[in-house]
Amino acid sequence: MATPKGFARFIIVLTTVSAAVMELVDTSIVNVALSQMSGSLGVTIEDIAWVITSYAIANVIIIPMTGFLASYFGRKNYYVFSMILFTVASWLCGTSTGLWELVFWRFIQGIGGGALLSTSQSILFDAFETKDRPMASGLFGMGIILGPTLGPTVGGYILDTAQWPLIFTVNIPIGIIATILAIVFVDKKEGEGKQKQGFVVDYLGIGLLAVGIGCLQYVLERGESEDWLTSESIRICSFLATIGVIGFVWRQLTTPHPVVNLRVLSNRTLALTTIFTFVVGFGLFTSVFVYPILAQRVLGMSPLETGLSLLPATAIGVIMMPIIGKRMASGTSPIPFVITGFILFIVFGWMSGGVNAQAGKWDFFWPLAMRAVGISMVQLPLINQAVAGLQQKDYPSGIALNNMIRQLGGAFGIAMANNYIARHFAQHKNDLVSNTVPGNPAFDERLSAMIQGVMNRTGLAVDEATTVAYKQMTMMVDKQAYLLTYLDTFRFISMFFLVVFPLIFLIRIKKREKPDEAAKAAMEDAH
């Protein structure tokens, strides 16, 4: 298959990156709409959280299977079908009138969306010569950084100007255009989708994957809200996740026709890359999860203001992606970028942990800029290294594993952050309450001033004003406890980068081949 040039390549880049951004936006766009959705559908916040959980479970089940499904049905056929499925499911989500109807179509949307991530990356890689693939990684990495950040911004804007169904139906025009462009401009590989004769489907592997990874994602998403192992459903799912994951790994390593080729992890570069990808997913999704809560609960920003405060710093990271890609395409080693990226994310954690309750949105600009640049410097080499050293036939497996590990890293991170926040909030509140007791001169002075202020503003008697002042004091203690907890959480996230940092020096980068040797290797891969 000839590599597309000029306008055709531009359209493929536009289509694949847009599809990836659309899928990633939908992982976070719902977060800011939970209150409005729960009120509209007449359910609790805990129940409406299933809208997030169902999408995440479908995503993490389908992503590792994308290589197999693309081979079985043909990559272009599978890609176009998944885009149509995602678009139709988006419309059905927006027209849902009940919780479980919405949860069902959200799950179907996740099945379609999961394919958009890995298959888009595979198609984009094939649109570039081997020597230019770091540039393809940079373009795709722009979407990975931009998608989760755009979600809260777009969601906040929609909620300010319209109703929650639009957060789903906004995908429809994008999906229709992307589908048409994919049909016209994405070429089929030679023999694509014509190898079904003698093709053995590993149904047991698919079942174990669905049970193991699906239950694991459920435990991570719902564990904190259901109080972990005190919940019977969490205990059952934890057991099924353990059996399913162990059984899946055993099956994939022993069957001659695995649905997910785990044997590619025998490549040391890819094995180390999965560790770093997990940590980067942990940092990327968890920081995007924690910062909006801090901004709205403590700093008093609206959902739209929160999203907008993320965009300037994120734009820096997006701009960096193609620059880094161009440098890597010219032969620069990825190791310095990974080292710098990890250091910048660690700096982000400690800078974020140093703000105070009077901070505004611009006080977070530099920490968020450090985060964005750090993620871009790490993400791009990891995307590229996901296929480095693999034969071309193994590219889909390497890409799918890389994307699954990133999603799981985010799920683990959010689950751990939720647990960390719950525990440390209680600790910080106890510490603060111990200093807010009558007899403490500072407390007595502050309370007296608050009582007088309430009386001056409202004309209430002393007893009533005292009650109001105590309520205000409680709210202030809660706000300060949450602030300290979120700042600790940023440091907690950065510690994971610090722990795996030494592993960077174990990566071995294959020297670039001379042009004639590269051509020979490409010919061997093609056969």
WOFEN-V620085 format. One record per backbone hydrogen bond with DSSP energy under -0.5 kcal/mol. NH is the residue of the N-H (numbers start at 1). CO is the residue of the C=O. Records with the same first field share a line. If there is no record, write none. Layout:
# WOFEN-V620085
NH->CO + CO
This chain:
# WOFEN-V620085
8->5
9->5
10->6
11->7
12->8
13->9
14->10
15->11
16->12
17->13
18->14
19->15
20->16
21->17
22->18
23->19
24->20
25->21
26->22
27->24
28->24 + 25
29->25
31->28
32->29
33->30
34->31
37->33
38->34
39->35
40->36
41->37
42->38
43->38
48->44
49->45
50->47
51->48
52->49
53->49
54->50
55->51
56->52
57->53
58->54
59->55
60->56
61->57
62->58
63->59
64->60
65->62
66->62 + 63
69->65
70->66
71->67
72->68
73->69
74->70
78->74
79->75
80->76
81->77
82->78
83->79
84->80
85->81
86->82
87->83
88->84
89->85
90->86
91->87
92->88
93->89
94->90
95->91
96->93
102->98
103->99
104->100
105->101
106->102
107->103
108->104
109->105
110->106
111->107
112->108
113->109
114->110
115->111
116->112 + 113
117->113
118->114
119->115
120->115 + 116
121->117
122->118
123->119
124->120
125->121
126->122
127->123 + 124
128->125
132->129
133->130
135->132
136->132
137->133
138->134
139->135
140->136
141->137
142->138
143->139 + 140
144->140
145->141
146->142
147->143
148->144
149->145
150->146
151->147
152->148
153->149
154->150
155->151
156->152
157->153
158->154
159->155
160->156
161->157
162->158
166->163
167->164
168->165
169->165
170->166
171->168
172->169
174->170
175->171
176->172
177->173
178->174
179->175
180->176
181->177
182->178
183->179
184->180
185->181
186->182
187->185
192->189
194->191
199->196
200->198
201->199
202->200
203->201
206->202
207->203
208->204
209->205
210->206
211->207
212->208
213->209
214->209 + 210
215->211
216->212
217->213
218->214
219->215
220->216
221->217
222->218
223->219
226->222
227->224
228->223
230->227
231->228
235->231
236->232
237->233
238->234
239->235
240->236
241->237
242->238
243->239
244->240
245->241
246->242
247->243
248->244
249->245
250->246
251->247
252->248
253->249
254->250 + 251
255->251
262->260
264->261
265->262
266->263
267->264
268->266
271->267
272->268
273->269
274->270
275->271
276->272
277->273
278->274
279->275
280->276
281->277
282->278
283->279
284->280
285->281
286->282
287->283
288->284
289->285
290->286
291->287
292->288
293->289
294->290
295->291
296->292
297->293
298->294
299->294
301->295
306->302
307->303
308->304
309->305
310->306 + 307
311->307
312->308
314->310
315->311
316->312
317->313
318->314
319->315
320->316
321->317
322->318
323->319
324->320
325->321
326->322
327->323
328->324
329->325
330->326
331->328
332->327
338->334
339->335
340->336
341->337
342->338
343->339
344->340
345->341
346->342
347->343
348->344
349->345
350->346
351->347
352->348
353->349
354->351
355->352
359->356
363->360
364->361
365->362
368->364
369->365
370->366
371->367
372->368
373->369
374->370
375->371
376->372
377->373
378->374
379->375
380->376
381->377
382->378
383->379
384->380
385->381
386->382
387->384
388->384
390->387
394->391
395->392
398->394
399->395
400->396
401->397
402->398
403->399
404->400
405->401
406->402
407->403
408->404
409->405
410->406
411->407
412->408
413->409
414->410
415->411
416->412
417->413
418->414
419->415
420->416
421->417
422->418
423->419
424->420
425->421
426->422
427->423
428->424
429->425
430->426
431->427
432->428
433->429
434->430
435->432
436->433
437->435
440->437
441->439
444->440
445->441
446->442
447->443
448->444
449->445
450->446
451->447
452->448
453->449
454->450
455->451
456->452
457->453
458->454
459->455
465->461
466->462
467->463
468->464
469->465
470->466
471->467
472->468
473->469
474->470
475->471
476->472
477->473
478->474
479->475
480->476
481->477
482->478
483->479
484->480
485->481
486->482
487->483
488->484
489->485
490->486
491->487
492->488
493->489
494->490
495->491
496->492 + 493
497->493
498->494
499->495
500->496
501->497
503->500
504->501
505->502
506->503
507->504
509->507
510->508
518->514
519->515
520->516
521->517
522->518
523->519
524->520
525->521
526->522
527->523
